[in-house]
Amino acid sequence: MSTEEKSLNFIEQIIEEDLKNGLSQDKLRFRFPPEPNGYLHVGHASAICLNFGLGIDYNAPVNLRFDDTNPSKEEQEFVDAIKRDVEWLGYKWDKECYASDYFQQLYDWAVELIKKGKAYVDSQSSEDMAIQKGTPTTPGTDSPYRNRSIEENLDLFERMKNGEFEKGTHVLRAKISMNANNMLMRDPIMYRIMHAHHHRTGNDWCIYPMYDWAHGESDYLEQISHSFCTLEFLPHRELYDWFLNQIYDETKVRPKQREFARRNLSHTVVSKRKLLQLVEEKHVTGWDDPRMSTISGMRRRGITATAIRNFAKTIGIAKRTNLIDVSLLDFCVREDLNKVAPRVMAVLNPVKLVITNYPEGQEEWLEAENNPEEEVMTYRQLPFSKELFIEREDFQEEAHKKFFRLSLGTEVRLKNAYIIKGESVVKDAEGNITEIHCTYDVDSKSGSGTEASKRKVKGTIHWVSTAHAVEAEVRVYDRLFTHENPDGNKDVDFKEYINPNSLEVITGYVEPSLQSSKELDHFQFQRLGYFCVDRDSSTDKLVFNKTVGLRDTWAKVESK
């Protein structure tokens, strides 16, 4: 990486310093190490972009390693979802690895630690161990089993592996110090008994390594040069290094753990436990509900991989945790979709518009540009007829001076079509407008070059021909939580802040060109926002999800 091209963040500075101090460029190797106990969320997306981005910048391999050391919470479904998400974000891993690949080696190393007097089997209850561990201000006390003989420890540990004991009867602990200032160093647990089926190793093992034991050693086995973690792992670094010291061979690369801050997103939760709660308690339809902060949920909503990568790049890497406003993600989404999403016509709150002087039974096909941002402009054909749907909000019977859409006696342009003038309305028994009648200027067709077509009017509105309109279900999503930091107050259940209006399902009408659209196709519904085709959509029933509006409406709401 050239340091002249851009200013370096502190992670890149660490790597550059190591290279200057003699680490060979070809020894650089990074990893993304998810635990397969849930779906990845927007916080993971930042970590993915960091590690794989470093791989791209330094032309170094990046491993995808699953820390699958807790079979009670892990499933193949989550492994598959994680792989899908990383690939969708546009990244390729060098090796697909699993902590379970190393279970035998980890066990063998643990045996060596026992033989060196650096690990022992403890038979206390978890409650007694918690008391015995002390507090941050008071030292711990030795376990009554701390000085078991090496022979007894080896025997018990092997029997633990063979499944002779019940869960909770024994654990293997590292023998470090019960007086350490860092409580994680007070004889940490290395193995616990779990009679649980593992998604890869089946029932081969009855003991499973703890994260702190498995993580650094897995980094070492894979020869990871830099192991980047979030800030909560900073206290674990001392233990990470102690474990490496026990097995390190100076001829190999020694992994280095360094930490960066989480970048939390407002109006969301990113705790896997809380996301699982939302799923299990049916507050959402699943892990990929478009209101969820999961990558799969964001993808289904229509947020693009490019937008997420740009968002991660924009917020950068920091040393202090902070809350990022979700409107910044929305901005990145709009910026990308503006370039790639075709502009189409859709009416979501329809009222019928009848052009009284348009010939009965006539239809014509008008030319409409697909996206003005395209380098080479492309066009499509739009059907036009005597009766149209327009948005109910685009008409006022008695309009105020700043209303520049259709009203009685005023003119507007129908997008890509003609100038019309409001003439009268038809109402039902309750006084609701059921039809708007207007006349059109036959010479004002857009792009025709006539004087009438060049005439300026104050407003332009969108429309769909009723004879050609395709009915569609439109799911209008809002933020899942009304509070910017829903899990910030530990005295309030985060679910108290669930937005009761986070989903509105409506029936709208779209232009016929959308009939052949496929899952995840993106569109800008003109004047309404960005939408994408949901996986529930079919040729018989189109379903669209609202991705984001054309502008940030929440900023106004929150300022009030």
Solvent accessible surface area in square Angstrom, and as a share of the most:
residue,aa,sasa,rsa
1,M,59,0.26
2,S,45,0.29
3,T,70,0.41
4,E,166,0.74
5,E,142,0.64
6,K,94,0.40
7,S,106,0.68
8,L,32,0.16
9,N,47,0.24
10,F,34,0.14
11,I,0,0.00
12,E,7,0.03
13,Q,99,0.44
14,I,37,0.19
15,I,0,0.00
16,E,21,0.10
17,E,91,0.41
18,D,21,0.11
19,L,38,0.19
20,K,156,0.66
21,N,114,0.58
22,G,65,0.62
23,L,45,0.22
24,S,50,0.32
25,Q,87,0.39
26,D,118,0.61
27,K,103,0.44
28,L,1,0.01
29,R,41,0.15
30,F,0,0.00
31,R,1,0.00
32,F,6,0.03
33,P,29,0.18
34,P,6,0.04
35,E,57,0.26
36,P,0,0.00
37,N,36,0.18
38,G,0,0.00
39,Y,21,0.08
40,L,0,0.00
41,H,6,0.03
42,V,5,0.03
43,G,23,0.22
44,H,35,0.16
45,A,1,0.01
46,S,17,0.11
47,A,16,0.13
48,I,0,0.00
49,C,17,0.10
50,L,15,0.07
51,N,2,0.01
52,F,5,0.02
53,G,20,0.19
54,L,4,0.02
55,G,6,0.05
56,I,122,0.62
57,D,64,0.33
58,Y,2,0.01
59,N,144,0.74
60,A,12,0.10
61,P,44,0.27
62,V,8,0.05
63,N,1,0.00
64,L,0,0.00
65,R,0,0.00
66,F,0,0.00
67,D,3,0.02
68,D,0,0.00
69,T,9,0.05
70,N,28,0.14
71,P,10,0.06
72,S,74,0.48
73,K,125,0.53
74,E,10,0.04
75,E,83,0.37
76,Q,84,0.37
77,E,84,0.38
78,F,14,0.06
79,V,0,0.00
80,D,62,0.32
81,A,1,0.00
82,I,0,0.00
83,K,52,0.22
84,R,115,0.42
85,D,0,0.00
86,V,0,0.00
87,E,104,0.47
88,W,66,0.23
89,L,0,0.00
90,G,53,0.51
91,Y,18,0.07
92,K,188,0.80
93,W,47,0.17
94,D,77,0.40
95,K,109,0.46
96,E,67,0.30
97,C,10,0.06
98,Y,17,0.07
99,A,0,0.00
100,S,8,0.05
101,D,71,0.37
102,Y,33,0.13
103,F,7,0.03
104,Q,99,0.44
105,Q,64,0.28
106,L,0,0.00
107,Y,18,0.07
108,D,60,0.31
109,W,38,0.13
110,A,0,0.00
111,V,27,0.16
112,E,73,0.33
113,L,1,0.00
114,I,0,0.00
115,K,104,0.44
116,K,119,0.50
117,G,29,0.28
118,K,74,0.31
119,A,1,0.01
120,Y,0,0.00
121,V,0,0.00
122,D,0,0.00
123,S,28,0.18
124,Q,22,0.10
125,S,47,0.31
126,S,77,0.50
127,E,116,0.52
128,D,71,0.37
129,M,19,0.08
130,A,68,0.52
131,I,139,0.70
132,Q,13,0.06
133,K,54,0.23
134,G,20,0.19
135,T,63,0.37
136,P,108,0.68
137,T,126,0.73
138,T,67,0.39
139,P,84,0.53
140,G,9,0.09
141,T,87,0.51
142,D,80,0.42
143,S,5,0.03
144,P,106,0.67
145,Y,70,0.27
146,R,31,0.11
147,N,127,0.65
148,R,45,0.16
149,S,57,0.37
150,I,67,0.34
151,E,126,0.57
152,E,77,0.35
153,N,5,0.02
154,L,48,0.24
155,D,69,0.36
156,L,16,0.08
157,F,1,0.00
158,E,91,0.41
159,R,87,0.32
160,M,0,0.00
161,K,57,0.24
162,N,84,0.43
163,G,26,0.25
164,E,100,0.45
165,F,32,0.13
166,E,127,0.57
167,K,143,0.61
168,G,53,0.51
169,T,55,0.32
170,H,23,0.10
171,V,13,0.08
172,L,0,0.00
173,R,4,0.02
174,A,0,0.00
175,K,51,0.21
176,I,39,0.20
177,S,36,0.23
178,M,6,0.03
179,N,107,0.55
180,A,21,0.16
181,N,146,0.75
182,N,32,0.17
183,M,53,0.24
184,L,53,0.26
185,M,9,0.04
186,R,6,0.02
187,D,1,0.00
188,P,12,0.08
189,I,56,0.29
190,M,0,0.00
191,Y,3,0.01
192,R,48,0.17
193,I,3,0.01
194,M,15,0.07
195,H,97,0.44
196,A,26,0.21
197,H,119,0.53
198,H,0,0.00
199,H,41,0.18
200,R,105,0.38
201,T,26,0.15
202,G,16,0.15
203,N,114,0.58
204,D,110,0.57
205,W,29,0.10
206,C,25,0.15
207,I,1,0.00
208,Y,0,0.00
209,P,2,0.01
210,M,64,0.29
211,Y,71,0.27
212,D,30,0.15
213,W,0,0.00
214,A,1,0.01
215,H,4,0.02
216,G,0,0.00
217,E,0,0.00
218,S,0,0.00
219,D,0,0.00
220,Y,9,0.03
221,L,64,0.32
222,E,20,0.09
223,Q,50,0.22
224,I,0,0.00
225,S,4,0.02
226,H,2,0.01
227,S,0,0.00
228,F,5,0.02
229,C,10,0.06
230,T,24,0.14
231,L,52,0.26
232,E,79,0.36
233,F,48,0.20
234,L,86,0.43
235,P,67,0.42
236,H,40,0.18
237,R,65,0.24
238,E,92,0.41
239,L,1,0.00
240,Y,8,0.03
241,D,45,0.23
242,W,42,0.15
243,F,1,0.00
244,L,0,0.00
245,N,88,0.45
246,Q,24,0.11
247,I,25,0.13
248,Y,68,0.26
249,D,62,0.32
250,E,151,0.68
251,T,122,0.71
252,K,104,0.44
253,V,21,0.12
254,R,79,0.29
255,P,2,0.01
256,K,56,0.24
257,Q,5,0.02
258,R,58,0.21
259,E,12,0.06
260,F,11,0.04
261,A,1,0.01
262,R,90,0.33
263,R,40,0.15
264,N,47,0.24
265,L,8,0.04
266,S,2,0.01
267,H,5,0.02
268,T,26,0.15
269,V,4,0.02
270,V,23,0.13
271,S,37,0.24
272,K,38,0.16
273,R,159,0.58
274,K,25,0.11
275,L,2,0.01
276,L,65,0.32
277,Q,46,0.20
278,L,0,0.00
279,V,27,0.15
280,E,115,0.52
281,E,82,0.37
282,K,167,0.71
283,H,65,0.29
284,V,5,0.03
285,T,111,0.65
286,G,13,0.12
287,W,24,0.08
288,D,31,0.16
289,D,2,0.01
290,P,4,0.02
291,R,33,0.12
292,M,5,0.02
293,S,7,0.04
294,T,0,0.00
295,I,0,0.00
296,S,6,0.04
297,G,0,0.00
298,M,8,0.03
299,R,30,0.11
300,R,23,0.09
301,R,40,0.15
302,G,0,0.00
303,I,14,0.07
304,T,17,0.10
305,A,14,0.11
306,T,51,0.30
307,A,0,0.00
308,I,1,0.01
309,R,80,0.29
310,N,56,0.29
311,F,6,0.02
312,A,12,0.09
313,K,170,0.72
314,T,82,0.48
315,I,14,0.07
316,G,26,0.25
317,I,37,0.19
318,A,24,0.19
319,K,135,0.57
320,R,196,0.72
321,T,63,0.36
322,N,67,0.35
323,L,65,0.32
324,I,20,0.10
325,D,66,0.34
326,V,16,0.09
327,S,27,0.18
328,L,55,0.27
329,L,5,0.03
330,D,26,0.14
331,F,109,0.45
332,C,4,0.02
333,V,1,0.00
334,R,36,0.13
335,E,79,0.35
336,D,15,0.08
337,L,1,0.00
338,N,49,0.25
339,K,119,0.50
340,V,88,0.51
341,A,0,0.00
342,P,46,0.29
343,R,22,0.08
344,V,3,0.02
345,M,0,0.00
346,A,0,0.00
347,V,0,0.00
348,L,22,0.11
349,N,59,0.30
350,P,37,0.23
351,V,5,0.03
352,K,61,0.26
353,L,0,0.00
354,V,14,0.08
355,I,0,0.00
356,T,64,0.37
357,N,77,0.39
358,Y,4,0.01
359,P,62,0.39
360,E,147,0.66
361,G,79,0.76
362,Q,74,0.33
363,E,88,0.39
364,E,33,0.15
365,W,122,0.43
366,L,2,0.01
367,E,106,0.48
368,A,2,0.02
369,E,58,0.26
370,N,27,0.14
371,N,4,0.02
372,P,65,0.41
373,E,90,0.41
374,E,57,0.25
375,E,180,0.81
376,V,121,0.69
377,M,71,0.32
378,T,61,0.35
379,Y,114,0.43
380,R,32,0.12
381,Q,95,0.42
382,L,3,0.01
383,P,2,0.01
384,F,0,0.00
385,S,11,0.07
386,K,31,0.13
387,E,63,0.28
388,L,0,0.00
389,F,32,0.13
390,I,0,0.00
391,E,8,0.04
392,R,96,0.35
393,E,96,0.43
394,D,3,0.02
395,F,16,0.07
396,Q,62,0.27
397,E,62,0.28
398,E,160,0.72
399,A,41,0.32
400,H,109,0.49
401,K,192,0.82
402,K,168,0.71
403,F,17,0.07
404,F,98,0.41
405,R,82,0.30
406,L,0,0.00
407,S,5,0.03
408,L,62,0.31
409,G,50,0.48
410,T,58,0.34
411,E,60,0.27
412,V,0,0.00
413,R,32,0.12
414,L,0,0.00
415,K,63,0.27
416,N,27,0.14
417,A,0,0.00
418,Y,11,0.04
419,I,0,0.00
420,I,1,0.01
421,K,82,0.35
422,G,1,0.01
423,E,82,0.37
424,S,48,0.31
425,V,33,0.19
426,V,62,0.36
427,K,94,0.40
428,D,55,0.28
429,A,105,0.81
430,E,137,0.62
431,G,40,0.39
432,N,83,0.43
433,I,31,0.16
434,T,59,0.34
435,E,48,0.21
436,I,1,0.00
437,H,45,0.20
438,C,0,0.00
439,T,40,0.23
440,Y,21,0.08
441,D,41,0.21
442,V,96,0.55
443,D,81,0.42
444,S,0,0.00
445,K,71,0.30
446,S,39,0.25
447,G,84,0.81
448,S,57,0.37
449,G,50,0.48
450,T,55,0.32
451,E,142,0.64
452,A,20,0.16
453,S,18,0.12
454,K,125,0.53
455,R,94,0.34
456,K,186,0.79
457,V,39,0.22
458,K,164,0.70
459,G,9,0.09
460,T,59,0.34
461,I,0,0.00
462,H,2,0.01
463,W,2,0.01
464,V,3,0.01
465,S,2,0.01
466,T,34,0.20
467,A,84,0.65
468,H,36,0.16
469,A,24,0.19
470,V,25,0.14
471,E,106,0.48
472,A,2,0.02
473,E,29,0.13
474,V,0,0.00
475,R,38,0.14
476,V,36,0.21
477,Y,16,0.06
478,D,49,0.25
479,R,25,0.09
480,L,9,0.05
481,F,1,0.00
482,T,70,0.41
483,H,75,0.34
484,E,92,0.41
485,N,56,0.29
486,P,0,0.00
487,D,34,0.18
488,G,41,0.40
489,N,71,0.36
490,K,166,0.70
491,D,139,0.72
492,V,49,0.28
493,D,70,0.36
494,F,11,0.04
495,K,43,0.18
496,E,128,0.58
497,Y,49,0.19
498,I,38,0.19
499,N,12,0.06
500,P,119,0.75
501,N,113,0.58
502,S,4,0.02
503,L,61,0.30
504,E,99,0.45
505,V,82,0.47
506,I,42,0.21
507,T,73,0.43
508,G,0,0.00
509,Y,50,0.19
510,V,0,0.00
511,E,2,0.01
512,P,38,0.24
513,S,56,0.36
514,L,2,0.01
515,Q,70,0.31
516,S,92,0.59
517,S,21,0.13
518,K,140,0.59
519,E,100,0.45
520,L,54,0.27
521,D,43,0.22
522,H,45,0.20
523,F,21,0.09
524,Q,19,0.09
525,F,0,0.00
526,Q,17,0.08
527,R,94,0.34
528,L,46,0.23
529,G,0,0.00
530,Y,7,0.03
531,F,3,0.01
532,C,0,0.00
533,V,1,0.00
534,D,1,0.01
535,R,123,0.45
536,D,68,0.35
537,S,26,0.17
538,S,56,0.36
539,T,106,0.62
540,D,139,0.72
541,K,109,0.46
542,L,4,0.02
543,V,2,0.01
544,F,0,0.00
545,N,0,0.00
546,K,44,0.19
547,T,5,0.03
548,V,11,0.06
549,G,17,0.16
550,L,49,0.25
551,R,158,0.58
552,D,46,0.24
553,T,84,0.49
554,W,44,0.16
555,A,55,0.42
556,K,133,0.56
557,V,94,0.54
558,E,85,0.38
559,S,94,0.61
560,K,206,0.87
